[in-house]
Amino acid sequence: MEIEEGSETRELEWKKIRTRFMMELKKVVTIAAPMVASSMLQNLLQVVSVVMVGHLNQMSLSSVSIATSIANVSGFSILSGMAGGIETLCGQAFGAGQFEKLGMYTYTAVMSLAMVCAPITVLWIFLDKILIFIGQDTEISIEARTYALWLIPALFGSAILKPLTRFFQTQSILSPMIISSLIGLCFHGVTSWVLVFKLALGSVGTAIAFSLGIWLNVVILLYFVKYSSACEKTRVPFSKKAFLGFKEFFALAVPSAAMVCLKWWACEVIFLLAGLLPNPELETSVLSICLSISTLHFTISFGLGAATSTRVSNELGAGNPKAGRFSVCTAMILAVIEALSVVIILFGCRYVLGYAYTHDNVLIHYVAVMIPFLCASIFTDSLQAVLSGAAKGSGWQRVGAYVNLGAFYLVGIPVGVILGFVLHFKAKGLWIGIVGGSIVQTIFLSIITARTDWNKQAKMARERVLDATT
């Protein structure tokens, strides 16, 4: 009799866990799916620019590719990373019901990112001199600078757009981001075609179209903020309180930017190092293909990370530590399933995948050789995106920044250099270095997350949003 009662109790407990898991899974997917769509649509803006310029001439394509890469590394990646600070503040404020503070945090973030744009602008103004100094062709450098100058409006537009997207994300109001991103992409495509080919503005036309597309996104989202009933509680007028939150925002934003940028920059370093290998054209080409596939997949990982950050910050702000921990566990399970699905598809297509990029049989074979290592990178990217989302939701970005610094600059790049240059594994060795760094990053973030005192995090979150100066 007692055995039967114990069995029924365990079965009832498992049923409760399954029900809770399915409810949490639905919440995570509901946030992640729109974030994936929005991220992919926004990333396509730069893809469209490169495609348009590719139909002009090789000089324009080279200069735009260099300018785009530098703009991402020195500008847009920093803004995107720093906006991670607002995920902590706005997410926890929303969970705690501090709706006015959520609006104030957004104002603070916009002003902070606008200030950061100033030194970045100076860097872009002198971009040609920097490129020439490091050995780039003079004509390409001058055209790259011209292109970057026309991206400056997009930079300042992003200083508004990044906080706005987090404003909506942390409240799980996601349809405005998809609508604005889709309209912006369509507008960018048509405007680029008109400016580049009809008005004969060349590569500058795509930069102008890109900047206009960013600002169109901003205008549409601001329209939603002003008139949507969903933003009624968090739509607050600007006040001097927004100036009081700079210290708190930068304390989270700077390490958050480091988390994002350190890996991004490590990949750029690896790509530049490939140009020093024998047969650099082949080695950089295969790494470029791997990076493009990895970047495309990361839109999915980004969505999962954003969903994790939102769920964790909301629950911690509401004082529900167990729910926050359960959200991380649910997102990790989903990440493993997603990563395994992608890895299986990629590995199964490894001998034909190269044909999507080239007709060169040597390069196609090289891509097939790289696929197993690319699969390992994709798997770890999915896991670390969720773990990084947990870090942003909890507010321990500083620890995550130190982990990324050690993983990629003490392990990843040195291992890649040794394998690529000393042991002559070439591009494969460089990529293995990045994979090694990703594995170290994932292991340490997993340990830190597993050892997190969620009750303490919930208490800190409540203190942060209830006792904050804003």
N, C-alpha and C positions, 0 to 999 in steps of 0.2 A: 504493500500500500504506500509506504513512504517513498519507495523507488519510483512508483508511478507519479506521485505528487512532485518529486524532484524533477522528473523528466518533463512534466507539464510546465513547471516553473521555468526551466531552461528554454523550452520551446517558446514560451510566452516572451521571455527576455529577448531571444533571437528575433522574434517577430517584431518587437518594438524597435530593435536596432535596425532591421531591414527597412521598416517604415520610415524611421528617422533618416536613414541613409538616402532613401529614394527622395524624400522631401528636400534634403540638403542638396542632393545631386541636381534636382530640378532648379533650385535657386542658383547654383553655380553655373549651370548650362545657360540659364536665362540671361545671366550677365555676360558670360564668356562669348557666346555665339555672336551677339551684336557687336561686342568689342573686336572680335576677329574680323567681322565684315567691315567695320569702320576703319580699322588699322590697315586692312588690305587696300581699301579704296583710297586712303590718304597716301599710302606708299606708291600707288599707281600714278600719282601726279608726277613724280620724278621719272618713272618709267616712260610715260608719255613724252616728257621733255626730251629724253635721250633718243627715243624713236624718231621724233620729229627732226632733231638735229642730225641724226644718222642719215637722213635723206638729203642733206646738204653737201658736205664734203668731209674728208677724213680729219682735216685740221680743226674744223668746228667740233666734230665728235670728240676728238682728243682733249681739246680745251674745256669743253663742257663736262666731260667725264672727270677731269682733274678738279675743276671748280666744284662740281657736285660732291665729290669725295671729301674735299677740304671743308666745304660748307657743312656737311653732315658731321664730320669729326670735330670741328672747332666751334660749331654753332648749334645746329638743330639737336644734336645728341645731348649737349649740355642742358639746353632748355627742357628737353624731354625728361632727362634724368632729374633735374631740379624739381620739376613738377611732381615727382614722386613724393616730395615732402608734404604736398597738400593732400595726397591720398591718406596719409596718417591723420592729419589735422581735421580735414573735412569729413572723412569716414567716421572717425571717433566722435566728432561733434554731432553728426547726424544720428549715430546710434544713441548718444546721450540726450537727444532731443534739443540740443543747443543750436537751433536753426539760424538764429541771427549771427552766431559766431562762424557758422559755415560760410555765410555770405561775406563776412569780414575777412576770413582767411583767404577767400578767393581774391578779394581786392588786394590784399597784402602780397599774394603770389604774383599777380599781374604786375604790380609796381616793382617787385623784386626782380622779376625776369626782365623787365624793361631796362632796369639799371645794368643788368649783366650784358644786355645787347650792346651797350656803348663800347666797351673795350673790344668786343668781337668785331664790331663795325670798323674800328681802327685797323684791326688785323686784315680785314678784307680789302680795305682801301690800299694797303701796301702789299697786296698779295703777289703782284707781278714781280716786285723786287725780291720777295722771299723765294719765289719759285726760280727766278734767274740765279739767285745766290746758291741754291742747292743743285744747280746744273740743268734746269729745264730749258727747253727751247724758248728763245725770246718771244717769238710771234705767238706761240701757244700760251705763254705766261701772260702776255698783254691781253689776249682774248679771254683767258680764264678770269683775269681781274675784272674785265668789263662785265662778264656774266655774273660774277659774284656781287658786283656793285648793284646790279638790278635785282639781286636776291635780298638786299637789305630790307626793303619793305616787307618781304615775306618773313624775315627774321623777327621784326617787331610785331608782325601779325601773329606769329607763333607764340610770342610772349603773352598774348591774350588768349590764343586758341588752346594752348596746353592746359592752363588752369581751368578754362571753361569746360573742357572735356572731362577733367577730374571732378568739377562741380557737378556735372550730370552723372558721371560714373558712380561716385560715392553715394548718390541717392537712388541708384538703379533706374535712372531715367535715361534710356538708351536710344530710343527711336530718333530723337533730334540729331544725334551724332551720325547715324546712318543716313538720314535724309540730307543733312548738310554735306556729308562726304560725297554722296552720290551726285548731288547737284554740282558741287565743286569740281568733281572729276569731269563731268560732261561739259561744264563751262570751260574748263582748262583745255580739253581736247579741241573744242571748236575755236576758242580764242587763239590757241597755239597755231593752228592751221592757218587762220586768217593773218596773224601777225608775221608768221615765218614765210609763208608762200604768197599770200595775196598782197601784203604790204611790204614784203621783201626786207624785213628787219633781221633776218638770219637768226643766229643763236640767241641774240638779245630778246627776240620775240618770245621764246619759250620761257625765259626768266621773268619777263613782264607778265606773261600769262600765269605762271606759277604764283607770283606774288598776288595777282588779282584773285586767283583761286583761293589762296589762304584767307584773304580778307573777306571774300564772299562767305567762306565757312564761318568766320567770326560774326559777320552781320546776321547770318541765319540763326546761329546759336543765341546771339544777344536778343533776337526777336522772340525766340522761345522763352528766354529768361523773363523778358518783360511781359509777355502776354499769356504764357501757358499757366493754367491753373495748378499744374503739378509743382511749379516753383513758387507758389504763393507764400509758403512759410519761410523759404530761404531767400526770397527776393527782398533784399534790404537796401535802403539808400546808403550811398557812400558817406562815411563820417571819419573823423580824425582817429577813431579807434583802429582803423586799418593800419595806421602808421606805428602803432604800438606792438605789432606782431612780427616785425622784421627779425629780431633776434631769435625768436622761437622758430620762425620759418626756416631761416638759414641754417639753424642747428640741425634740422632734418634734411633740408634740401641739398646741402653740400655733400654729405655722405651718400645721399640717394643718387646724386649725379655721378659720384665716384663709382658706385655699384654698376651703373649703366655704362659709363664711359670707359672704365678700365678694361673690360672685355672687348668692347668695340674697338678701342685703340690697339689692343693686343692683336686683333685680327688684321688691322691695317698694317701693323709692324711686320707681321708674318708675310703679308702680301708684298710689301716693299722689299723684304729680304729675298723673296723669290726672284726678284729682278736681278739679284747678284749671283744667281746660280748659273751653271752652264746651260745653254739653250734657254734663256730667260723667257722667250716668247711662249714656248711649250709649258714651262713650269707656271708662269703667271696665268696662262689660259686655263689650266686645269684647276688652279686655286680660285680663279674668278668664277668658274662654273660651280664649284663646291660652295663658295660663299653665296652665290645667287640662290642656290637650292636651300641652303641653310637659312638665309634671310627670308625667303618665301615661307618656309615652315614656321619661322619664329613668329609670324603673325598669329598663328594658332597658340603658340606658347605664351605670347603676350596677352592674349585674351584670357587664358587660364590664370595667368599671374594677376591680371587686373581684377578678375572675379574673386580670387583668393584674398587680395588686398581689401576689396570692398567688404566681403563677408566678415573677415577677421576684424577689421577696424570698426564696423558697425556693431558687432557682437561685444567687443571689448568696451566700446563706448557705452553700450547699454548695460555693462556689468555682467556679461554672460561668458565667463572664461571657458567653461566646458564646451559651449557652442562654438566659440572661436577655434578651439583645438579640433573639434569634430569637423569644422569646415576645411581645415588644412588636410586632415586625413582623407576626406572625401575628394578634394581636389587632387591629391597625390594619386589616388586610385584612378581617377579619370585621366590624369596625365600619363600614367603608365600604360593604360589601355590605348590612348591616342598615339603615344610614341611607338608602341609595339606595332600598331596598325600601319603607321607610316614607314617604319623600318622594314617590315615584311614586304610592303609594296616596292620600296626603293631597291631592296636587295634582289627581289625577283625581277626587276627591270634593269639591273645593273649593266647588262650587255647591250641594251638598246637606248638607254637614257641619253647617252652622249650624242645620238643622232638629232636630238632636239636642239642642240647647240652648234653642231659642226658636222662636216662631211669628211673631216680628216680622220682616217682610220687609226693613226697613232694616238691622237688625242682621245678618240672614242674608247680605245683600249685602256688608256691611262685613267679615264673617268671610271671605267669598270673596276680597276684596281683600287681606286680611292673610295668607292662606295661603302665598303665595310667600315672604314674609319669615319666616313660621313655619317653613317647610321649610328655609330657610337656617339658622335657629337650631337646628333639630333635627339637621341634618347636622353642624354644628360641635360640638354637645353630645356626639354619639357619639364624635367624634375626641378632644375634650378629656378625656372620661371615661377613655379608654384612656391618654392621656398623663399625666393626674393619677394614675392607677393606677401607672404606671411611676415617677412621682415618689415616691409612698408606698412602693412596693416597694424603691426605691433609698435613700430617706432624704433626698432634697433638697426637702422640703416648703417650706423657707424661701424658696428661689428661686421656687417655684410661687406662694407667697403674694405676693411682690413683683410677679410677672407679673399676677396677678389684680387687685391693687390698681391698677396702671397701666392695665390693659385696660378696667376698668369705671368707675374713678373719674377717670381722666384722659382717657379716650376715650369709653366707652359712655354714661355719664350726661350729660356735656357735649354730646356730639353729639345725644343724644336730646332734650335741652332746646332746643337750637338749632333742630332740625328740627320739634319739636312745637309750640313757642311762637313762635319768631321767624319761621320759614318756614311756619307754619300747616299742617303735616302732621298735627297732632294726635296721636292714639294711634298712628297708623302711624309717625310720626316718632319717638316714644318707643321703639317696638319696634325700629325700624331702629338706634337707638342701642345697644340691647342686642345686636343682631346684630353691629354693628360691633365692640363690645367682645369678643364671643365669637370673632370672626374674628382680632382682634389676639391674644387669649389663645391660640388654637390655633396661630397662626403662631409665636409666641415659644416655646411649649412644644415644638413640633415641632423648632425649631432647637436648643433646649437638649438635647432627647432625642437628636437626630442627632449632636450634638457630644459626647455623654457618653462619657467614658473608662470603659468597662465593666470593664476589668481593675482600674482604680483603685477603682471602686464595689465590686467583689467583695472586694478587699483590705480596704476600709473596713468592709464588712459582717462579714467574719471577725473583724476586730479588735474591732468593736462587741460581738459576742455572745461572743467568747472571752475578752476582757479586761475585760468589764463588771463592775461591782461586785456585781450581783445574781447 
